[in-house]
Amino acid sequence: MDNILDMTGKTVLVTGGGQGVGRQVALHCAGQGAAVVVNDYHTDRAEAVAAEITAEGGSALGLGCDVTDFDSVTTMVERAGKDLGPIDVLVNNAGNAGPTKDALSGIPPFWETGPKDWEPWIGTNFYGVLNASRAVLPGMVERSYGRIVSVISDAGRTGEPNLAVYGGAKAGAAGFSRGLAKAVGRYGITVNCVALSTVNTPGVASALANPETVKKALRGYVIRRFGEPADAANAVLFLASDAASWVTGQTYPVNGGYAITP
């Protein structure tokens, strides 16, 4: 039987790919034969993941770039095209509040914050998706092929009391994806989202350091464990591959049953 997840000949760009879910997505795609552009705000992280891939015989390029800066994103996509080929698959994974460490912990109530506090969340999780999508879409339209997969959050689907702005930005990315899917489907381009709950990554390490906090949190999960990067990467790989060529405009929850909705 043919490998329906095979990505040989494709070039994949993974934003925020220097650690956690993004790193695993990059490794998954490379394992299926794709050339991978690993992006991260921290260039050394991006280059380290690219080195992992090339050490296994794959093709990869690590590039530093702030996804909230449209000109930088455009330059990155142009550089990637020259070195590895035009982008066939975009995975919008950059999230949290950009490079801020442990950004999902210690957040004050919304009514104690202001626009300067909101900007990193909206910039990374919404404008980052717009910037990267805008940069790759002209080439995808010209070639009549493309896959865009954005990693969002259950905070954007069901709401979280301490993550209102983050959830709003993620919900915005999902709404944008649905509209974009309708606009570009005629060009052979699919646009989908993967919505995650808690996944064991460096970004939530401090929040999960307390055993009592973990025990309490796990009560909300039908499958009594937090996610692993591979759980998320499995879903992203499916949507990025030709196995999902007739799936578009959808949000796939990968959340251990944290939120079960129609």
Sequence and secondary structure as in RCSB ss.txt:
>XXXX:A:sequence
MDNILDMTGKTVLVTGGGQGVGRQVALHCAGQGAAVVVNDYHTDRAEAVAAEITAEGGSALGLGCDVTDFDSVTT
MVERAGKDLGPIDVLVNNAGNAGPTKDALSGIPPFWETGPKDWEPWIGTNFYGVLNASRAVLPGMVERSYGRIVS
VISDAGRTGEPNLAVYGGAKAGAAGFSRGLAKAVGRYGITVNCVALSTVNTPGVASALANPETVKKALRGYVIRR
FGEPADAANAVLFLASDAASWVTGQTYPVNGGYAITP
>XXXX:A:secstr
   TT  TT EEEETTTTSHHHHHHHHHHHHTT EEEEEESSHHHHHHHHHHHHHTT  EEEEE  TT HHHHHH
HHHHHHHHH S SEEEE   TTTT TTTTSS   GGG  HHHHHHHHIIIIIHHHHHHHHHHHHHHHHT EEEEE
EEEGGGTT  TT HHHHHHHHHHHHHHHHHHHHHGGGTEEEEEEEE  B SGGGTTTT SHHHHHHHHTT SSSS
 B HHHHHHHHHHHHSGGGTT  S EEEESTTSS   
